[in-house]
Amino acid sequence: MKTINCREAGFDCDFIVKGETEEEVLKNGMEHAKKDHNMKEEDMTSEMKEKIRGIIRSS
């Protein structure tokens, strides 16, 4: 299982994003960001994806 804490991604939020792979974590994180942080797909820049990849933890 791979996880990231939404707060570590720069949001004032304690949600934990989970997935089996990095791609699944990115997908689940974007779904959460759209729903709870009003982000749009185009807000997920390659720089943001790289930042998120850097904080993904394996558990």
GULOMAR-319956 format. One record per residue: residue in three letters; chain; z, y, x of N, C-alpha, C in turn. Coordinates in nm, 4 decimals. Last residue first. Example, Ala and Ser with C-alpha at 12.3 -4.5 7.8 and 13.67 -1.06 7.14 Angstrom:
BEGIN
  type  mol       nc3       nc2       nc1      cac3      cac2      cac1       cc3       cc2       cc1
   SER    A    0.7080   -0.2250    1.2850    0.7140   -0.1060    1.3670    0.7870    0.0030    1.2900
   ALA    A    0.7800   -0.5690    1.3190    0.7800   -0.4500    1.2300    0.7800   -0.3300    1.3200
This chain:
BEGIN
  type  mol       nc3       nc2       nc1      cac3      cac2      cac1       cc3       cc2       cc1
   SER    A    0.2794    0.1561    0.3687    0.4162    0.1099    0.3353    0.4163   -0.0371    0.3025
   SER    A    0.1217    0.4101    0.5517    0.1188    0.2706    0.5064    0.2605    0.2257    0.4799
   ARG    A    0.0359    0.7427    0.4591    0.1283    0.6480    0.5230    0.1048    0.5074    0.4674
   ILE    A   -0.1599    1.0264    0.5172   -0.1458    0.8978    0.4460   -0.0574    0.8052    0.5288
   ILE    A   -0.2122    1.2530    0.6543   -0.0748    1.2363    0.6083   -0.0532    1.1067    0.5295
   GLY    A   -0.4821    1.2537    0.7192   -0.3841    1.2616    0.8280   -0.2404    1.2420    0.7846
   ARG    A   -0.6090    1.2645    0.4745   -0.6170    1.1396    0.5527   -0.5105    1.1377    0.6628
   ILE    A   -0.5568    1.5352    0.4211   -0.4900    1.4312    0.3428   -0.4943    1.2981    0.4164
   LYS    A   -0.7255    1.6572    0.6071   -0.5822    1.6860    0.6088   -0.5061    1.5748    0.5370
   GLU    A   -0.9717    1.5579    0.5171   -0.9234    1.5219    0.6509   -0.7729    1.5462    0.6629
   LYS    A   -0.9833    1.6832    0.2664   -0.9845    1.5366    0.2756   -0.9305    1.4914    0.4098
   MET    A   -0.9952    1.9510    0.3452   -0.8794    1.9036    0.2703   -0.8705    1.7507    0.2770
   GLU    A   -1.2443    1.9522    0.4730   -1.1243    1.9867    0.5494   -0.9986    1.9360    0.4783
   SER    A   -1.4140    1.8956    0.2632   -1.4023    1.7959    0.3694   -1.2797    1.8241    0.4556
   THR    A   -1.2472    1.9974   -0.0438   -1.3383    2.0166    0.0694   -1.3206    1.9059    0.1729
   MET    A   -1.2022    2.0059   -0.3451   -1.1691    1.9000   -0.2498   -1.2706    1.9042   -0.1355
   ASP    A   -1.3107    2.1851   -0.5162   -1.1965    2.2317   -0.4372   -1.1584    2.1314   -0.3286
   GLU    A   -1.4963    2.0468   -0.6644   -1.5466    2.1265   -0.5514   -1.4340    2.1859   -0.4657
   GLU    A   -1.3315    1.9376   -0.8654   -1.3913    1.8499   -0.7642   -1.4360    1.9293   -0.6415
   LYS    A   -1.0475    2.1542   -0.9147   -1.1803    2.1062   -0.9504   -1.2341    2.0215   -0.8351
   MET    A   -0.7050    2.1596   -1.0242   -0.8085    2.1651   -0.9200   -0.9396    2.1123   -0.9766
   ASN    A   -0.4735    2.1671   -1.1815   -0.5934    2.2387   -1.2255   -0.6985    2.2558   -1.1165
   HIS    A   -0.2669    2.0038   -1.1278   -0.2750    2.1258   -1.0476   -0.4007    2.2068   -1.0779
   ASP    A   -0.2836    1.7789   -1.2925   -0.1560    1.8498   -1.2828   -0.1606    1.9813   -1.2058
   LYS    A   -0.5557    1.6903   -1.2920   -0.4726    1.6863   -1.4125   -0.3531    1.7809   -1.4044
   LYS    A   -0.6461    1.7274   -1.0285   -0.7214    1.7818   -1.1425   -0.6311    1.7956   -1.2646
   ALA    A   -0.4520    1.5863   -0.8847   -0.4712    1.7291   -0.8598   -0.5474    1.7961   -0.9745
   HIS    A   -0.4912    1.3249   -0.9820   -0.3633    1.3925   -1.0035   -0.3801    1.5439   -0.9886
   GLU    A   -0.7506    1.2815   -0.8846   -0.7233    1.2714   -1.0290   -0.5938    1.3439   -1.0634
   MET    A   -0.7015    1.3044   -0.6117   -0.7874    1.4030   -0.6766   -0.7672    1.4000   -0.8276
   GLY    A   -0.5398    1.0798   -0.5708   -0.4871    1.2133   -0.5443   -0.5695    1.3210   -0.6123
   ASN    A   -0.7183    0.8759   -0.6257   -0.6009    0.8926   -0.7119   -0.5388    1.0306   -0.6936
   LYS    A   -0.8993    0.9219   -0.4104   -0.9452    0.9233   -0.5495   -0.8282    0.9494   -0.6441
   LEU    A   -0.7290    0.8907   -0.1873   -0.8015    1.0162   -0.2079   -0.8457    1.0292   -0.3537
   VAL    A   -0.6483    0.6244   -0.2301   -0.5483    0.7311   -0.2286   -0.6159    0.8659   -0.2525
   GLU    A   -0.8950    0.4987   -0.2021   -0.8259    0.4913   -0.3307   -0.7179    0.5990   -0.3404
   GLU    A   -0.9468    0.5529    0.0677   -1.0380    0.6045   -0.0349   -0.9722    0.6031   -0.1727
   GLU    A   -0.7414    0.4089    0.1894   -0.7447    0.5553    0.2017   -0.8325    0.6155    0.0931
   THR    A   -0.6236    0.1519   -0.0397   -0.7049    0.1998    0.0724   -0.6961    0.3521    0.0794
   GLU    A   -0.4456    0.1188   -0.2467   -0.4576    0.0093   -0.1497   -0.5341    0.0532   -0.0244
   GLY    A   -0.2264    0.3935   -0.3323   -0.3523    0.3206   -0.3363   -0.3528    0.2119   -0.2308
   LYS    A   -0.0537    0.6796   -0.4702   -0.0572    0.5451   -0.4123   -0.1970    0.4860   -0.4235
   VAL    A    0.1283    0.9766   -0.4462   -0.0032    0.9185   -0.4718   -0.0088    0.7840   -0.3993
   ILE    A    0.4081    1.1061   -0.5899    0.3639    1.0171   -0.4830    0.2318    0.9548   -0.5249
   PHE    A    0.5176    1.4364   -0.6648    0.4413    1.3186   -0.7035    0.4017    1.2385   -0.5801
   ASP    A    0.6503    1.6742   -0.6301    0.7066    1.5555   -0.5649    0.6345    1.4263   -0.6016
   CYS    A    0.5197    1.9923   -0.5517    0.5174    1.8772   -0.6417    0.5691    1.7552   -0.5655
   ASP    A    0.3590    2.2253   -0.4572    0.5004    2.2275   -0.4953    0.5216    2.1179   -0.5992
   PHE    A    0.1306    2.1104   -0.2037    0.1620    2.1469   -0.3410    0.3124    2.1445   -0.3642
   GLY    A    0.0557    2.0098    0.0429    0.0563    2.1538    0.0234    0.0876    2.2010   -0.1174
   ALA    A    0.0885    1.7520    0.0994   -0.0507    1.7961    0.0911   -0.0607    1.9446    0.0583
   GLU    A    0.3556    1.7172    0.0712    0.3029    1.7198    0.2080    0.1572    1.7651    0.2122
   ARG    A    0.3669    1.7010   -0.2072    0.4252    1.8176   -0.1402    0.3712    1.8303    0.0021
   CYS    A    0.2658    1.4465   -0.2578    0.1881    1.5639   -0.2974    0.2384    1.6903   -0.2259
   ASN    A    0.2712    1.2018   -0.0193    0.3556    1.2843   -0.1034    0.2769    1.4120   -0.1320
   ILE    A    0.0786    0.9044   -0.0173    0.1021    1.0398    0.0315    0.1935    1.1093   -0.0688
   THR    A    0.0292    0.5581    0.0811    0.0846    0.6639   -0.0034    0.0754    0.7998    0.0656
   LYS    A   -0.0805    0.2212    0.0519   -0.0874    0.3491    0.1228   -0.0411    0.4584    0.0271
   MET    A    0.0000   -0.1179    0.0854    0.0000    0.0000    0.0000    0.0000    0.1237    0.0896
